[in-house]
Amino acid sequence: MNIAPLRSTDIRERNEKLVLNMIHKAKQISQSEVASKTGLKPPTVFRIFTILEKGGYILPLSPDQAGMPVVPGKKGRKPVAFQVNPDVHYILGIDWTRTPTLVIVDFSGQIIFSTTQEFPPDIDAEGSLGVIADMIEASLRDNSLPREKILGIGIGLPGRVDIEEGSIINYPRIPGMINFPIREKLAKKFDLPVYVHNNTSVIALSEYRYGKAQQLNSFLTILIRSGVGGAFVQNGVAFVNGHRTSVEIGHLGLDPRGPLCYCGQKGCLETYLSEDAFLFDLQKTLNLKSVLDLEPFLQQHDSRVLEVTRKKGEVLCRAIQSLVNIFSPEAILLITRSQLFSEHLVAVLGELECTHFSHPATLIASHYKPTLAAKAATDLIFDDFFQS
């Protein structure tokens, strides 16, 4: 295989992205620190900082802004810290669910705008795309953001996702969501780059970068929401098969004689463990509208709730034991819309001795944060920008 040698312009661009990414991650950093950490020669670093500052990508900070002490009587040039210019670019991130959330972050990664919409219950694929497109259009207009400053749109999508094609392979909960070309349609409408991933994977990556999975080398995420989503993250990368997401644990078959799933099969994991499945059993004795209504009953250790969650916990335990045998994760991250509910399920699994896996794995409880999930979707754009 012939590999073309890197041109000098390629090396310069690579080094510029390397330094800019370092400034972005560090929040603020001096030229001498960059030279020390990268091994680049100080004149090279000075040239890169000059290019980035002239291009509007970075800004110098005063000693007061940078929090750098001024030593009286000390001679010589004081080090200057730099930060990224937050206004040079913006990114839109979308968590595509029944109630999609859209955020806009500036170039520093700070959320400057957030909005949530709700899909009508009978919506189809084109209709849901229309709602998302209207949200994008309104957010750009209301925030007076010029298109040339938008780096792109990152989206966490439901179901199996073709990352390379930017499409939903299959999501039966919304009619028409079969090989549905999200990227093509939105990129054509807004003339912007669009990057997609499975929403559970995006949520898992948000926990790795900002939440309870930081510092973990590998972990399996189980997300209990309208369905049951799964994601395996290793060394900060969500597992995919080729360019297709594949950890669809919600349709892991448990019983061929079990309840009928919307996918057409019987006894899928999410027919036992989705929010609707929990509510179906709990509503026989309790007046509940959502899993969030469970919290006061959990605090009171209500026997009716404990009975249902223990039975569900037995199903969850069997599923986790099988998944641990497949992935051998360092930890299992269990996410619901309620931190208290997640902690209760982890406690139930402990009581069931569901921590005695063939491979040691820690159980961690967390809760679904739609704004953070949408922010994590913007990282799809940031990652591509700094790697290109």
C-alpha beads as a LAMMPS data file, in Angstrom:
LAMMPS data file: protein, C-alpha beads

388 atoms
387 bonds

1 atom types
1 bond types

-500.0 500.0 xlo xhi
-500.0 500.0 ylo yhi
-500.0 500.0 zlo zhi

Masses

1 110.0

Atoms # bond

1 1 1 0.000 0.000 0.000
2 1 1 1.403 3.389 -1.007
3 1 1 1.039 6.104 1.604
4 1 1 1.647 9.654 0.420
5 1 1 4.157 11.543 2.597
6 1 1 2.859 14.393 4.716
7 1 1 3.301 17.796 3.125
8 1 1 4.676 20.679 5.176
9 1 1 1.238 22.314 5.051
10 1 1 -0.308 19.127 6.481
11 1 1 2.153 19.185 9.367
12 1 1 1.504 22.859 10.067
13 1 1 -2.265 22.355 10.049
14 1 1 -1.959 19.297 12.265
15 1 1 0.183 21.192 14.770
16 1 1 -2.211 24.141 14.755
17 1 1 -5.169 21.859 15.532
18 1 1 -3.085 20.088 18.187
19 1 1 -2.293 23.356 19.951
20 1 1 -5.814 24.741 19.577
21 1 1 -7.257 21.541 21.034
22 1 1 -4.842 21.788 23.946
23 1 1 -5.931 25.367 24.646
24 1 1 -9.568 24.315 24.341
25 1 1 -9.198 21.496 26.870
26 1 1 -7.002 23.449 29.287
27 1 1 -9.367 26.465 29.325
28 1 1 -6.265 28.646 29.641
29 1 1 -2.600 27.940 28.979
30 1 1 0.649 29.771 28.166
31 1 1 2.973 29.286 25.198
32 1 1 5.716 27.906 27.427
33 1 1 3.335 25.277 28.852
34 1 1 2.330 24.206 25.340
35 1 1 5.989 23.944 24.260
36 1 1 6.766 21.843 27.330
37 1 1 3.793 19.490 26.875
38 1 1 4.015 19.030 23.098
39 1 1 7.768 19.065 22.559
40 1 1 7.348 21.677 19.832
41 1 1 10.092 24.266 19.662
42 1 1 9.236 27.666 21.251
43 1 1 9.513 29.574 17.912
44 1 1 7.056 27.075 16.366
45 1 1 4.654 27.505 19.264
46 1 1 4.961 31.300 19.033
47 1 1 4.144 31.159 15.305
48 1 1 1.104 28.927 15.929
49 1 1 -0.226 31.180 18.696
50 1 1 0.205 34.184 16.401
51 1 1 -1.748 32.467 13.612
52 1 1 -4.527 31.376 15.970
53 1 1 -4.795 34.828 17.544
54 1 1 -4.933 36.576 14.148
55 1 1 -7.554 34.069 13.022
56 1 1 -9.719 34.975 16.000
57 1 1 -9.500 31.517 17.589
58 1 1 -7.711 32.490 20.795
59 1 1 -7.540 35.507 23.103
60 1 1 -4.780 36.610 25.494
61 1 1 -5.708 36.983 29.133
62 1 1 -4.443 39.636 31.491
63 1 1 -2.625 38.360 34.614
64 1 1 -5.741 39.226 36.633
65 1 1 -8.010 37.261 34.273
66 1 1 -5.643 34.308 34.278
67 1 1 -5.215 34.398 38.040
68 1 1 -1.446 34.605 37.651
69 1 1 0.356 36.239 40.596
70 1 1 2.426 39.311 39.827
71 1 1 5.744 39.113 41.677
72 1 1 6.964 42.617 42.699
73 1 1 10.456 43.431 41.439
74 1 1 10.666 40.367 39.191
75 1 1 12.207 41.188 35.839
76 1 1 11.672 39.604 32.469
77 1 1 8.653 39.035 30.321
78 1 1 5.642 37.822 32.243
79 1 1 4.008 34.674 30.809
80 1 1 0.758 35.357 28.986
81 1 1 -2.083 32.868 29.261
82 1 1 -4.490 32.332 26.359
83 1 1 -7.985 30.967 26.080
84 1 1 -10.150 30.088 23.098
85 1 1 -12.363 32.839 21.759
86 1 1 -15.869 31.629 22.684
87 1 1 -17.521 33.693 19.931
88 1 1 -15.505 32.439 16.963
89 1 1 -17.812 29.450 16.369
90 1 1 -21.004 27.846 17.675
91 1 1 -22.350 24.291 17.580
92 1 1 -25.877 22.884 17.878
93 1 1 -26.467 19.651 19.777
94 1 1 -29.697 17.642 19.794
95 1 1 -30.893 14.789 21.995
96 1 1 -33.595 13.207 19.825
97 1 1 -36.255 11.641 22.091
98 1 1 -40.005 11.898 22.600
99 1 1 -39.213 15.349 23.997
100 1 1 -36.148 16.439 21.994
101 1 1 -33.715 18.887 23.583
102 1 1 -31.576 21.317 21.575
103 1 1 -28.638 23.289 22.924
104 1 1 -26.221 25.782 21.402
105 1 1 -22.693 25.891 22.766
106 1 1 -20.040 28.478 22.042
107 1 1 -16.492 27.534 20.990
108 1 1 -15.454 27.116 24.622
109 1 1 -18.162 24.479 25.059
110 1 1 -20.419 26.593 27.258
111 1 1 -24.170 26.220 26.751
112 1 1 -25.606 29.581 25.707
113 1 1 -29.101 28.409 24.746
114 1 1 -31.367 25.450 25.465
115 1 1 -34.878 24.516 24.378
116 1 1 -37.151 21.468 24.579
117 1 1 -40.055 20.435 22.382
118 1 1 -42.472 17.519 22.479
119 1 1 -43.421 15.210 19.642
120 1 1 -47.143 14.518 19.143
121 1 1 -47.919 10.888 20.072
122 1 1 -48.829 9.884 16.488
123 1 1 -45.859 11.506 14.737
124 1 1 -44.049 9.792 11.847
125 1 1 -40.474 10.077 10.584
126 1 1 -41.001 13.104 8.350
127 1 1 -43.073 14.830 11.001
128 1 1 -40.404 14.356 13.671
129 1 1 -37.770 15.676 11.281
130 1 1 -39.956 18.714 10.687
131 1 1 -40.132 19.423 14.432
132 1 1 -36.350 19.157 14.731
133 1 1 -35.812 21.406 11.689
134 1 1 -38.174 24.024 13.162
135 1 1 -36.252 23.907 16.450
136 1 1 -32.963 24.475 14.616
137 1 1 -34.379 27.306 12.516
138 1 1 -35.906 29.062 15.529
139 1 1 -32.767 28.718 17.649
140 1 1 -30.548 30.215 14.938
141 1 1 -32.997 33.058 14.389
142 1 1 -33.688 33.831 18.041
143 1 1 -29.978 33.895 18.887
144 1 1 -29.035 35.934 15.782
145 1 1 -26.316 33.453 14.835
146 1 1 -24.850 33.779 11.310
147 1 1 -24.550 30.471 9.454
148 1 1 -20.848 31.021 8.738
149 1 1 -20.137 30.832 12.476
150 1 1 -21.898 27.471 12.927
151 1 1 -19.445 24.556 12.866
152 1 1 -22.188 21.977 12.588
153 1 1 -25.035 20.035 14.168
154 1 1 -24.482 16.975 16.363
155 1 1 -27.386 14.621 17.071
156 1 1 -27.956 11.651 19.362
157 1 1 -30.492 9.506 17.496
158 1 1 -32.717 6.664 18.712
159 1 1 -32.450 3.106 17.419
160 1 1 -29.695 1.590 15.308
161 1 1 -27.684 4.289 13.563
162 1 1 -25.411 4.264 10.528
163 1 1 -22.807 6.814 11.605
164 1 1 -21.099 7.007 8.227
165 1 1 -24.305 7.491 6.240
166 1 1 -25.891 9.642 8.945
167 1 1 -29.125 7.672 8.972
168 1 1 -31.406 5.784 11.334
169 1 1 -31.268 2.145 10.234
170 1 1 -34.315 1.139 12.218
171 1 1 -36.430 2.640 14.985
172 1 1 -39.882 0.992 15.007
173 1 1 -41.374 3.337 17.622
174 1 1 -41.688 6.052 14.963
175 1 1 -43.341 4.957 11.675
176 1 1 -41.072 5.430 8.664
177 1 1 -37.824 5.348 10.659
178 1 1 -36.187 2.743 8.434
179 1 1 -32.995 3.783 6.619
180 1 1 -34.091 7.355 7.271
181 1 1 -31.392 9.781 5.993
182 1 1 -31.248 12.373 8.789
183 1 1 -27.878 13.839 7.775
184 1 1 -28.768 14.210 4.110
185 1 1 -32.062 15.959 4.820
186 1 1 -30.787 18.375 7.486
187 1 1 -27.499 19.134 5.705
188 1 1 -29.433 19.986 2.541
189 1 1 -31.861 22.246 4.410
190 1 1 -29.312 24.155 6.502
191 1 1 -26.114 23.764 4.458
192 1 1 -24.257 22.699 7.593
193 1 1 -22.234 19.604 8.567
194 1 1 -24.364 17.084 10.469
195 1 1 -22.893 14.291 12.610
196 1 1 -24.957 11.585 14.288
197 1 1 -24.592 8.740 16.764
198 1 1 -26.918 6.548 18.790
199 1 1 -28.379 8.559 21.679
200 1 1 -27.467 6.028 24.377
201 1 1 -23.870 6.115 23.160
202 1 1 -23.911 9.923 23.287
203 1 1 -25.336 9.823 26.829
204 1 1 -22.660 7.291 27.842
205 1 1 -19.952 9.563 26.426
206 1 1 -21.424 12.499 28.358
207 1 1 -20.931 10.483 31.549
208 1 1 -17.364 9.656 30.497
209 1 1 -16.456 13.277 29.796
210 1 1 -18.527 15.143 32.363
211 1 1 -20.194 12.691 34.737
212 1 1 -19.810 9.568 36.829
213 1 1 -17.804 7.514 34.324
214 1 1 -14.797 9.807 34.264
215 1 1 -11.497 7.924 34.594
216 1 1 -13.122 4.571 33.776
217 1 1 -11.284 2.546 31.141
218 1 1 -14.406 0.657 30.092
219 1 1 -18.037 0.627 31.101
220 1 1 -21.397 -0.625 29.893
221 1 1 -24.314 1.802 30.032
222 1 1 -27.892 0.618 30.496
223 1 1 -30.408 3.397 29.891
224 1 1 -33.987 2.794 31.046
225 1 1 -36.314 5.258 29.389
226 1 1 -39.097 4.717 26.831
227 1 1 -37.070 1.639 25.862
228 1 1 -33.849 0.106 27.160
229 1 1 -30.724 1.403 25.491
230 1 1 -27.193 0.106 25.716
231 1 1 -23.701 1.405 24.997
232 1 1 -20.220 0.077 25.632
233 1 1 -17.438 2.636 25.991
234 1 1 -13.765 1.692 26.033
235 1 1 -10.958 4.239 26.318
236 1 1 -13.419 7.038 25.604
237 1 1 -14.782 5.484 22.383
238 1 1 -18.294 4.083 22.000
239 1 1 -18.315 0.599 20.460
240 1 1 -19.688 0.283 16.925
241 1 1 -19.688 -2.575 14.437
242 1 1 -17.989 -1.062 11.409
243 1 1 -19.830 2.227 11.189
244 1 1 -23.096 0.970 12.657
245 1 1 -24.172 1.096 16.300
246 1 1 -24.914 -2.370 17.590
247 1 1 -25.469 -2.621 21.364
248 1 1 -29.262 -2.807 21.104
249 1 1 -29.730 -4.566 24.439
250 1 1 -33.389 -3.552 24.666
251 1 1 -34.172 -6.291 22.163
252 1 1 -32.148 -8.953 23.911
253 1 1 -34.525 -11.939 23.882
254 1 1 -35.349 -13.296 27.344
255 1 1 -38.463 -15.420 26.806
256 1 1 -39.992 -16.506 23.463
257 1 1 -43.348 -16.761 25.276
258 1 1 -43.003 -13.339 26.912
259 1 1 -44.829 -10.058 26.197
260 1 1 -45.036 -8.858 22.605
261 1 1 -42.517 -6.119 21.830
262 1 1 -43.192 -3.304 19.354
263 1 1 -40.314 -4.703 17.270
264 1 1 -42.460 -7.767 16.537
265 1 1 -40.617 -10.243 18.778
266 1 1 -41.690 -11.599 22.142
267 1 1 -39.938 -11.355 25.493
268 1 1 -37.470 -8.562 24.664
269 1 1 -35.658 -7.020 27.626
270 1 1 -37.481 -3.718 27.320
271 1 1 -40.891 -5.382 27.549
272 1 1 -39.898 -6.014 31.188
273 1 1 -37.713 -3.022 32.021
274 1 1 -38.788 0.067 30.058
275 1 1 -40.478 2.921 31.921
276 1 1 -43.829 1.791 30.483
277 1 1 -43.180 -1.758 31.698
278 1 1 -42.451 -0.536 35.223
279 1 1 -45.505 1.738 35.210
280 1 1 -47.776 -1.026 33.865
281 1 1 -47.079 -3.139 36.941
282 1 1 -46.959 -0.278 39.436
283 1 1 -50.178 1.356 38.253
284 1 1 -52.117 -1.725 39.345
285 1 1 -51.855 -0.451 42.918
286 1 1 -50.513 3.107 42.643
287 1 1 -51.638 6.280 40.893
288 1 1 -48.481 7.116 38.903
289 1 1 -48.006 9.057 35.690
290 1 1 -44.231 8.749 35.327
291 1 1 -41.260 7.108 37.027
292 1 1 -40.523 10.477 38.640
293 1 1 -43.714 9.994 40.680
294 1 1 -42.027 6.970 42.273
295 1 1 -39.629 9.023 44.374
296 1 1 -41.860 9.663 47.437
297 1 1 -42.839 5.964 47.530
298 1 1 -39.168 4.967 47.358
299 1 1 -38.371 7.338 50.203
300 1 1 -41.155 5.710 52.257
301 1 1 -39.955 2.177 51.319
302 1 1 -43.464 1.406 50.076
303 1 1 -43.924 -2.388 50.020
304 1 1 -45.887 -2.283 46.745
305 1 1 -42.997 -0.576 44.981
306 1 1 -40.399 -2.832 46.589
307 1 1 -42.215 -5.943 45.402
308 1 1 -42.335 -4.775 41.775
309 1 1 -38.773 -3.472 41.671
310 1 1 -37.414 -6.693 43.154
311 1 1 -39.102 -8.766 40.437
312 1 1 -37.825 -6.368 37.777
313 1 1 -34.411 -6.463 39.428
314 1 1 -34.233 -10.221 38.936
315 1 1 -34.754 -9.734 35.195
316 1 1 -32.210 -6.907 35.098
317 1 1 -29.712 -9.050 36.997
318 1 1 -29.927 -11.885 34.463
319 1 1 -29.439 -9.439 31.603
320 1 1 -26.456 -7.764 33.256
321 1 1 -24.789 -11.080 34.003
322 1 1 -25.030 -12.040 30.314
323 1 1 -23.729 -8.651 29.178
324 1 1 -20.787 -8.762 31.573
325 1 1 -19.792 -12.119 30.112
326 1 1 -19.778 -10.535 26.650
327 1 1 -18.118 -7.153 27.297
328 1 1 -16.137 -7.631 30.558
329 1 1 -16.619 -3.970 31.535
330 1 1 -14.937 -2.276 34.461
331 1 1 -18.317 -0.880 35.539
332 1 1 -22.033 -0.994 34.774
333 1 1 -23.628 2.464 34.590
334 1 1 -27.375 2.273 35.227
335 1 1 -29.294 5.378 34.130
336 1 1 -32.959 6.270 34.604
337 1 1 -34.701 9.641 34.693
338 1 1 -34.502 9.639 38.514
339 1 1 -31.279 9.454 40.505
340 1 1 -33.213 7.998 43.437
341 1 1 -34.776 5.323 41.216
342 1 1 -31.366 4.431 39.742
343 1 1 -29.846 4.159 43.216
344 1 1 -32.760 1.979 44.332
345 1 1 -32.282 -0.413 41.397
346 1 1 -28.559 -0.652 42.140
347 1 1 -29.417 -1.430 45.773
348 1 1 -31.889 -4.119 44.655
349 1 1 -29.188 -5.672 42.465
350 1 1 -26.891 -5.687 45.482
351 1 1 -29.516 -7.446 47.608
352 1 1 -29.893 -10.031 44.837
353 1 1 -26.112 -10.517 44.952
354 1 1 -25.989 -9.418 41.341
355 1 1 -22.457 -8.115 41.798
356 1 1 -20.860 -11.569 41.749
357 1 1 -19.984 -11.491 38.072
358 1 1 -17.494 -13.723 36.293
359 1 1 -15.592 -10.483 35.672
360 1 1 -15.410 -7.888 38.489
361 1 1 -17.621 -4.901 37.619
362 1 1 -18.836 -2.014 39.753
363 1 1 -22.482 -0.919 39.643
364 1 1 -22.924 2.874 39.342
365 1 1 -26.229 4.775 39.481
366 1 1 -26.818 7.940 37.479
367 1 1 -29.753 9.810 35.984
368 1 1 -30.643 11.029 32.510
369 1 1 -29.844 14.705 31.935
370 1 1 -31.253 15.819 28.551
371 1 1 -29.329 19.106 28.425
372 1 1 -26.041 17.327 29.120
373 1 1 -26.894 14.679 26.515
374 1 1 -27.492 17.414 23.933
375 1 1 -24.206 19.076 24.931
376 1 1 -22.417 15.743 24.469
377 1 1 -23.860 15.629 20.946
378 1 1 -21.930 18.832 20.189
379 1 1 -18.741 16.895 20.971
380 1 1 -19.344 14.929 17.770
381 1 1 -18.606 18.174 15.933
382 1 1 -15.743 19.247 18.197
383 1 1 -14.052 15.849 17.821
384 1 1 -14.219 16.015 14.046
385 1 1 -13.026 19.634 13.967
386 1 1 -9.927 18.961 16.057
387 1 1 -9.091 15.733 14.235
388 1 1 -9.529 17.008 10.691

Bonds

1 1 1 2
2 1 2 3
3 1 3 4
4 1 4 5
5 1 5 6
6 1 6 7
7 1 7 8
8 1 8 9
9 1 9 10
10 1 10 11
11 1 11 12
12 1 12 13
13 1 13 14
14 1 14 15
15 1 15 16
16 1 16 17
17 1 17 18
18 1 18 19
19 1 19 20
20 1 20 21
21 1 21 22
22 1 22 23
23 1 23 24
24 1 24 25
25 1 25 26
26 1 26 27
27 1 27 28
28 1 28 29
29 1 29 30
30 1 30 31
31 1 31 32
32 1 32 33
33 1 33 34
34 1 34 35
35 1 35 36
36 1 36 37
37 1 37 38
38 1 38 39
39 1 39 40
40 1 40 41
41 1 41 42
42 1 42 43
43 1 43 44
44 1 44 45
45 1 45 46
46 1 46 47
47 1 47 48
48 1 48 49
49 1 49 50
50 1 50 51
51 1 51 52
52 1 52 53
53 1 53 54
54 1 54 55
55 1 55 56
56 1 56 57
57 1 57 58
58 1 58 59
59 1 59 60
60 1 60 61
61 1 61 62
62 1 62 63
63 1 63 64
64 1 64 65
65 1 65 66
66 1 66 67
67 1 67 68
68 1 68 69
69 1 69 70
70 1 70 71
71 1 71 72
72 1 72 73
73 1 73 74
74 1 74 75
75 1 75 76
76 1 76 77
77 1 77 78
78 1 78 79
79 1 79 80
80 1 80 81
81 1 81 82
82 1 82 83
83 1 83 84
84 1 84 85
85 1 85 86
86 1 86 87
87 1 87 88
88 1 88 89
89 1 89 90
90 1 90 91
91 1 91 92
92 1 92 93
93 1 93 94
94 1 94 95
95 1 95 96
96 1 96 97
97 1 97 98
98 1 98 99
99 1 99 100
100 1 100 101
101 1 101 102
102 1 102 103
103 1 103 104
104 1 104 105
105 1 105 106
106 1 106 107
107 1 107 108
108 1 108 109
109 1 109 110
110 1 110 111
111 1 111 112
112 1 112 113
113 1 113 114
114 1 114 115
115 1 115 116
116 1 116 117
117 1 117 118
118 1 118 119
119 1 119 120
120 1 120 121
121 1 121 122
122 1 122 123
123 1 123 124
124 1 124 125
125 1 125 126
126 1 126 127
127 1 127 128
128 1 128 129
129 1 129 130
130 1 130 131
131 1 131 132
132 1 132 133
133 1 133 134
134 1 134 135
135 1 135 136
136 1 136 137
137 1 137 138
138 1 138 139
139 1 139 140
140 1 140 141
141 1 141 142
142 1 142 143
143 1 143 144
144 1 144 145
145 1 145 146
146 1 146 147
147 1 147 148
148 1 148 149
149 1 149 150
150 1 150 151
151 1 151 152
152 1 152 153
153 1 153 154
154 1 154 155
155 1 155 156
156 1 156 157
157 1 157 158
158 1 158 159
159 1 159 160
160 1 160 161
161 1 161 162
162 1 162 163
163 1 163 164
164 1 164 165
165 1 165 166
166 1 166 167
167 1 167 168
168 1 168 169
169 1 169 170
170 1 170 171
171 1 171 172
172 1 172 173
173 1 173 174
174 1 174 175
175 1 175 176
176 1 176 177
177 1 177 178
178 1 178 179
179 1 179 180
180 1 180 181
181 1 181 182
182 1 182 183
183 1 183 184
184 1 184 185
185 1 185 186
186 1 186 187
187 1 187 188
188 1 188 189
189 1 189 190
190 1 190 191
191 1 191 192
192 1 192 193
193 1 193 194
194 1 194 195
195 1 195 196
196 1 196 197
197 1 197 198
198 1 198 199
199 1 199 200
200 1 200 201
201 1 201 202
202 1 202 203
203 1 203 204
204 1 204 205
205 1 205 206
206 1 206 207
207 1 207 208
208 1 208 209
209 1 209 210
210 1 210 211
211 1 211 212
212 1 212 213
213 1 213 214
214 1 214 215
215 1 215 216
216 1 216 217
217 1 217 218
218 1 218 219
219 1 219 220
220 1 220 221
221 1 221 222
222 1 222 223
223 1 223 224
224 1 224 225
225 1 225 226
226 1 226 227
227 1 227 228
228 1 228 229
229 1 229 230
230 1 230 231
231 1 231 232
232 1 232 233
233 1 233 234
234 1 234 235
235 1 235 236
236 1 236 237
237 1 237 238
238 1 238 239
239 1 239 240
240 1 240 241
241 1 241 242
242 1 242 243
243 1 243 244
244 1 244 245
245 1 245 246
246 1 246 247
247 1 247 248
248 1 248 249
249 1 249 250
250 1 250 251
251 1 251 252
252 1 252 253
253 1 253 254
254 1 254 255
255 1 255 256
256 1 256 257
257 1 257 258
258 1 258 259
259 1 259 260
260 1 260 261
261 1 261 262
262 1 262 263
263 1 263 264
264 1 264 265
265 1 265 266
266 1 266 267
267 1 267 268
268 1 268 269
269 1 269 270
270 1 270 271
271 1 271 272
272 1 272 273
273 1 273 274
274 1 274 275
275 1 275 276
276 1 276 277
277 1 277 278
278 1 278 279
279 1 279 280
280 1 280 281
281 1 281 282
282 1 282 283
283 1 283 284
284 1 284 285
285 1 285 286
286 1 286 287
287 1 287 288
288 1 288 289
289 1 289 290
290 1 290 291
291 1 291 292
292 1 292 293
293 1 293 294
294 1 294 295
295 1 295 296
296 1 296 297
297 1 297 298
298 1 298 299
299 1 299 300
300 1 300 301
301 1 301 302
302 1 302 303
303 1 303 304
304 1 304 305
305 1 305 306
306 1 306 307
307 1 307 308
308 1 308 309
309 1 309 310
310 1 310 311
311 1 311 312
312 1 312 313
313 1 313 314
314 1 314 315
315 1 315 316
316 1 316 317
317 1 317 318
318 1 318 319
319 1 319 320
320 1 320 321
321 1 321 322
322 1 322 323
323 1 323 324
324 1 324 325
325 1 325 326
326 1 326 327
327 1 327 328
328 1 328 329
329 1 329 330
330 1 330 331
331 1 331 332
332 1 332 333
333 1 333 334
334 1 334 335
335 1 335 336
336 1 336 337
337 1 337 338
338 1 338 339
339 1 339 340
340 1 340 341
341 1 341 342
342 1 342 343
343 1 343 344
344 1 344 345
345 1 345 346
346 1 346 347
347 1 347 348
348 1 348 349
349 1 349 350
350 1 350 351
351 1 351 352
352 1 352 353
353 1 353 354
354 1 354 355
355 1 355 356
356 1 356 357
357 1 357 358
358 1 358 359
359 1 359 360
360 1 360 361
361 1 361 362
362 1 362 363
363 1 363 364
364 1 364 365
365 1 365 366
366 1 366 367
367 1 367 368
368 1 368 369
369 1 369 370
370 1 370 371
371 1 371 372
372 1 372 373
373 1 373 374
374 1 374 375
375 1 375 376
376 1 376 377
377 1 377 378
378 1 378 379
379 1 379 380
380 1 380 381
381 1 381 382
382 1 382 383
383 1 383 384
384 1 384 385
385 1 385 386
386 1 386 387
387 1 387 388
